[in-house]
């Protein structure tokens, strides 16, 4: 419930989780999710978790190299994660299908290298369910 402070309405802080379904440069969805996350944090809301699913897992691909005149969304997610200690979770099944692997998964799958960006972690869909359960709002981007 908002409260009044003079001429302003103060909304209480809420706990959000975000689900990102689009790759960084295929649509504006991932960039919109990043801007939304920054806006939430600047307004002192809490982000419980950001879950990347389907093509959204490409936001955690460390070897993506966008042109110099385009935003590096992976780097921006990493900066935000470091600044606010965010939980950036990549769906492990979607990541394996699309070739994004942690060092542990690369070894387990007998692949030559890993490419999961620092600050991101691999986990199952249960982490999305947990985010829904522990957040007041789930906002999705892409799909």
C-alpha positions as CSV (number, residue, x, y, z in Angstrom):
1,X,0.0,0.0,0.0
2,X,1.5,3.4,-1.0
3,X,2.0,6.1,1.6
4,X,2.0,9.8,1.0
5,X,5.1,12.0,1.7
6,X,4.1,15.6,0.9
7,X,3.4,15.8,-2.8
8,X,4.9,12.4,-3.5
9,X,3.5,8.9,-3.3
10,X,6.0,6.4,-1.8
11,X,5.5,2.8,-2.9
12,X,6.9,0.1,-0.7
13,X,9.8,-1.9,-2.0
14,X,8.9,-5.1,-3.7
15,X,10.7,-8.3,-4.5
16,X,10.9,-9.2,-8.2
17,X,12.2,-12.0,-10.3
18,X,12.8,-11.7,-14.1
19,X,12.7,-14.4,-16.7
20,X,14.6,-13.6,-20.0
21,X,13.7,-15.7,-23.0
22,X,15.5,-13.9,-25.8
23,X,19.1,-13.8,-27.0
24,X,21.0,-10.5,-26.4
25,X,20.8,-9.3,-30.0
26,X,17.9,-11.1,-31.6
27,X,15.2,-8.7,-30.2
28,X,15.0,-5.8,-27.8
29,X,13.7,-8.1,-25.0
30,X,17.1,-8.8,-23.3
31,X,18.0,-5.1,-23.4
32,X,14.6,-4.2,-22.0
33,X,15.1,-6.7,-19.2
34,X,18.4,-5.2,-18.3
35,X,17.0,-1.7,-18.3
36,X,14.1,-2.8,-16.2
37,X,16.4,-4.5,-13.7
38,X,18.5,-1.3,-13.4
39,X,15.3,0.8,-12.9
40,X,14.0,-1.6,-10.2
41,X,17.3,-1.5,-8.3
42,X,17.6,2.3,-8.6
43,X,14.1,2.5,-7.0
44,X,15.3,0.3,-4.2
45,X,13.3,-2.8,-5.1
46,X,14.8,-6.2,-4.6
47,X,15.6,-8.7,-7.4
48,X,15.4,-12.2,-6.1
49,X,16.6,-13.9,-9.3
50,X,17.0,-13.4,-13.0
51,X,16.4,-16.6,-14.9
52,X,17.5,-17.0,-18.5
53,X,15.7,-19.7,-20.5
54,X,15.4,-20.8,-24.1
55,X,17.5,-18.5,-26.3
56,X,17.9,-16.1,-23.3
57,X,20.7,-18.3,-22.1
58,X,22.9,-16.6,-24.7
59,X,23.1,-13.7,-22.4
60,X,25.5,-15.8,-20.4
61,X,27.8,-16.8,-23.3
62,X,31.3,-15.5,-22.5
63,X,32.5,-15.9,-26.1
64,X,29.9,-13.7,-27.7
65,X,31.6,-10.7,-29.3
66,X,29.1,-8.0,-30.3
67,X,30.4,-5.3,-32.7
68,X,32.0,-2.3,-31.0
69,X,29.0,0.0,-31.8
70,X,26.6,-2.4,-30.1
71,X,25.9,-2.9,-26.4
72,X,27.7,-5.8,-24.7
73,X,24.7,-7.1,-22.7
74,X,26.6,-10.0,-21.2
75,X,29.2,-7.6,-19.8
76,X,26.4,-5.3,-18.5
77,X,24.6,-8.2,-16.8
78,X,28.0,-9.1,-15.2
79,X,28.5,-5.5,-14.0
80,X,25.0,-5.5,-12.5
81,X,25.6,-8.9,-10.9
82,X,28.8,-7.7,-9.3
83,X,27.3,-4.4,-8.1
84,X,24.2,-5.9,-6.5
85,X,25.2,-9.5,-6.0
86,X,22.4,-10.7,-8.2
87,X,21.5,-14.3,-8.8
88,X,21.8,-14.8,-12.6
89,X,20.7,-18.3,-13.4
90,X,20.9,-20.0,-16.8
91,X,18.7,-23.0,-17.4
92,X,21.1,-25.9,-17.7
93,X,19.0,-28.0,-20.2
94,X,18.5,-25.0,-22.5
95,X,22.2,-24.1,-22.2
96,X,23.4,-27.6,-23.1
97,X,21.2,-27.6,-26.1
98,X,22.7,-24.3,-27.3
99,X,26.3,-25.0,-26.4
100,X,26.8,-22.8,-23.3
101,X,28.6,-24.9,-20.7
102,X,30.3,-24.3,-17.3
103,X,33.7,-25.8,-16.8
104,X,32.2,-28.6,-14.8
105,X,29.6,-29.4,-17.5
106,X,32.2,-29.2,-20.3
107,X,34.3,-31.8,-18.5
108,X,31.2,-33.9,-17.8
109,X,30.1,-33.7,-21.4
110,X,33.7,-34.3,-22.6
111,X,33.8,-31.0,-24.5
112,X,37.0,-29.1,-25.2
113,X,36.1,-25.8,-23.4
114,X,33.6,-23.9,-21.3
115,X,31.9,-20.7,-22.2
116,X,29.6,-19.8,-19.3
117,X,30.3,-16.1,-18.4
118,X,31.5,-15.3,-15.0
119,X,28.7,-14.3,-12.6
120,X,26.1,-16.7,-14.2
121,X,25.3,-20.1,-12.9
122,X,23.7,-23.2,-14.4
123,X,20.7,-24.7,-12.7
124,X,17.4,-26.4,-13.4
125,X,13.9,-25.2,-13.9
126,X,13.3,-25.6,-10.2
127,X,15.2,-22.3,-9.7
128,X,12.4,-20.6,-11.8
129,X,9.8,-22.2,-9.6
130,X,11.7,-21.1,-6.5
131,X,11.9,-17.5,-7.9
132,X,8.1,-17.5,-8.5
133,X,7.5,-18.7,-4.9
134,X,9.8,-16.2,-3.3
135,X,9.0,-13.1,-5.3
136,X,6.0,-10.8,-5.3
137,X,6.2,-10.4,-9.1
138,X,7.7,-12.3,-12.0
139,X,8.2,-10.2,-15.1
140,X,9.0,-12.0,-18.4
141,X,10.9,-10.7,-21.4
142,X,10.7,-12.3,-24.8
143,X,9.1,-15.6,-25.5
